[in-house]
């Protein structure tokens, strides 16, 4: 298999660039390193494009491995021919490979196997070459009678089992049903035992397989698993059976009896052997596609969520609201260092509102706090009302509602205990709230991505696939930004190109011990060799290093180039001429220049600012037609959920996102994007808000 050629056609990338990426990956280079520091070799491919190459390379190498396994298995049976080997090697689909291999698999004896043991394959041949009536067929069957084969009728019927299996194993015949599945077949859903009516939207559901959305597939699968829904696939059975009959009849001059016999055998093979397996195959295909799409949606939501703009230079109070147990309060300084904590009881059942406000005022004054991070879970809305009253009594303080998803997971984790062994888990949650506002990425990487509260139907997805994909998204996000070593946790460092958790822990410890001042000091870390240094160094920032370049994304291998252009007027320099003069690639030189102009620059600073508020709104304050500014919280196939500051995220249905037709919200939106929306529907009873982005304009 020429994987380079296949990938080139599939991804529309030249074979030369594909080959370069494959060589780098095989040499152990990470996607982040290749995308950032090998642009000349790859022709400036992005990390997304390189990830696609990596993913498909793995897929086709798995197919190559399966080809080899199948060839070895058939060869060991003494049944491998050159034609069969060529057919296997020319097949790039795992499904078709398994079809080819099916007749050679060791399996339980089939009805056809037993018929062959009786020698009935000869009778079958006679029936379709010599016979014109059932009487003639039965007469021939008499000569095959033996122990276990008692009547001529049984002999004839069992011989047809051989034909039925041959039909069922025919790849062209199976492809007829598959093609119908992709073009005309329907997914039919009906109610089974759904007492709570959770799946009411899917009663009487009927759609062509190709039109079923991924979220619908996952919801239907869940309903079926819970015994609430009954699901079946409806194929064009008669049409398919006619095509299969014609396929096996071909140019043979069958008489009327033989034709009827073929038709009835096709019917048996279709219902008994083909339809069950292909129905399962098509359901698996639907599910796999739905999972892949949902995982991709999750990844697309996750990356911008991680890359939210940090709020730097401000001490923050984190509030983790609660009713009976009170609201947990934690103060962190501008660098995220824990300073103080307490518990207040501003809402029911305690209702010590005045006391809570006075406590918060003292903390604000004592630690010069200018921002409050309010968790959005239980009692959030009630606590927000108290915060609103507080802000009327203090100057220069604002607040932001922070998505609390996963905070409890972090609080009770070994990492949370490691960071704050002497603090209660609830206070750890409040610290996490504050830090999420200061540096979302640094805090969110401490939680498994699937617990962050974005995406769709994540609990219905293949956990291993989801984890693998999301880990890659986190890795790409972390390396896109780079990690400043001064206050980085080993959890964050562990995502840096080339590093693992063990190396990350050693780096964190060595830095705290004062052993790491320069970037080059990383080479002294136990277990960190030259190759790992090459992969990791450019993504680690050392702001206190005497070497200015250590606090940039300039790779140490390019320091000599950077030093030669440091003193030039970089805004009025012909970079193409300098690139030739210094014998360096233009993309690399351009990246160096960008870094020299803004050393220590955080690329997240180009992203929208976090929306902070000094007054509160509720659903009762909304009116249809109001235009508001909001933040995209989550994106699904059917629309986007937007936080407009009323405690309930509003839904912008996909049809209300753009004046142009779009199939998927991801075409025009990213998670955490700031958007203008119009209120078009308010359902106070169900606490649902409908929003539109059409004809909104600027506000």
Steps between C-alpha positions, in 0.01 A plus 500: 500500500639838404383696804664824387305495173172416674545776760602751234176444307286480813636815668600695187858541622801423282668162544829674579349686794319186617828307487680769700237489775505119512881500530488752784225311683686172461810669638307582818420866435177632649227669299558827689874496426448421131236772458704766680862426414503302175291724276750496214498120491120466508417798282343687794242236589291584807471283809145409387626376162785308663255341744292381202808345342590335832146362549466362148854364498408293806179383332669380181786339687241306699345390171844389377545301819159336455583418137813322617311308770234385253756394239695300760183334628375396156850389398525277808180330382661433160228700325688816397522569126678785325164641390366491857817656637476781243135557590589529870792737438296726272219540756522810720179444695491297821137408430578351158812332639286320756256402222787343307623321809156382617499162314844416643434581864498216747143491626229272619372258239233658287208331328696534178807330653288201604345484152846493342602215732207303355635577151194706416703759308486249210123474532475879497699513176275233344183685602611818323633324189277194441164546674176660378255397774477416868433137413830477312683669786353258755594204285863617491486553874425133560858401414636723783300344782703373794500507879395849603349570158168318496292633207561633147323822597745551788793437263374765255430756772839446665679539167336839467660599833832495313367743240350722772837526672678572170251780434544637854881497462490674163656845529306642199175366653577651841593828333155515339345513848766739628440736210129493577590578862692809400239622247147391589488304828319658794543498876158431654444571870197434718414524868563192713501560877559873543285572807656841564473607138870588486523399136167636382673688218591165344161327504417428137844621389572400138795630302737380232825388659696762309277774645520396867700752706771382736318626811186314387695176458648528848166590660324210325777260601463609861121463485535150355754404767259617771223291339300817437516481121472228239727548199519329162645564155273489199669402174358474147476123544325394180715727286819373663399135464425552130846652444668213690299243303604666174861504622504123554293422192725707271497343152409152617217340308297400805163344440191615690548245781866592550417873497230453767740293707767772472248765605389304807863433596587870462203578725632255762859633480374858512279460810698240694863583422544841342248741647584438869874549452469799266239661728751472784772632269289801396402576861869482596584726206240754615626482857869524404429805282287659771771438760772636275296810420410555865861453607604752235232742626633448851854573381389811310325624814790411726788678330356855500369435851854427613632799306273754671674825576658498847446784745841598625618719783187479716435341836179297480240368742358163398148417615367145500130548586284271711178508700518302824880461502559867420704677236869411504732800454867494395737785420796465264758764410576621148716191436238253623666444837253407774467771767191448712164325527175494693136393474206738482127428521326769293201300373232263629472326738742720701439833324793682667524741212632807684765300682612342168531840330709639786731196491554541126562875538776432753668246271478740204665778700763278665623337178421776250257278311350640182324196358262231626466159331159351568437129436187428297367189681262459797388830662694701241207720405410578860863575587529721192224723639704547817816574299303761311412675827864477612624674184277799572697551822856461365683676219696356208385142548318290242405135474479224240306176507736205453401159366540274800498171307771267622598708803378235743697239305817706542427578867478132592785391272850398609631814329263722700611331820863531392467875440297578813537212747380707797188644336148363483391375156236774480761775546709341226196542277482873578873536424438326167222751420737792556786346305275408208435867453867596529637232267234262365743266327738456792210403727287298257785264404479363855165342413428222254365686194180294487401644841530863388133519398514567128417286198196281444403153625853443632373231738377298201834506320784251493695615805839397366452674164370813671790515744759450225355774282455750782851442633629597155286814499634601842854430384453719191349784706774494764778501242333771295526728804819366656555455873664753730700294742476732802156393621417199282370182660650171388155416360533791256866426430408140419319617185809672361640344184727206581431496875312253718369528856818359657727745318254781573519426874881504492500831310260655754711376792831612345360845428376539857846394619659777291674261261333634184589858409572476129315294242814295440486395867217265401773265377602445862159355590530127564372301201470801269731426205595696190203377295246591769672836547463570129129414506418690822731800535325738261169463682636583847545864602755622755404864575773548762782361287791737422462375140214703353426236234417248772172685551393470136382226265831521314650153507855469641609359162416844353663721766796583273260618228301706751813668639610604151177692435428633852639845431339545158197715430264206473210710371699615201704197406481280191458162667533304177848644443604435862365144480724432199795673662470304826398179322183458701145427386274802462219359724750439781649849459152656506420315825828620654425860405150476650649377829772767507239772456294373796714284728295308755182567306200283591302423182181476709513877546360529147184316608187680628504628857303314764159657554490642852193658654409749768126448491274199476222401264253215528261328265225732631695798367503365145267614227465365151695715256771595752852496355772385737865407500578141600766233508473170314506226766449188293452405136302197383376377163165670551613838630704699750435575866581859594546649848320836502541555874159394626600168657356293215681448171289588198491282188575637156362232269718426199235660276532827697878533495564641155314657209685251282415130507733306728493130582689524824545787751875432504517649151461849646536475879767398749463422867548802732441743211327826595186551288205735471161329528134589488245350741228333291334266750460489879350197678517579872326178602752274324781755551582507131622796301505510121755729337585611148816643346322620186453874438662593831786731407734664751406602855 
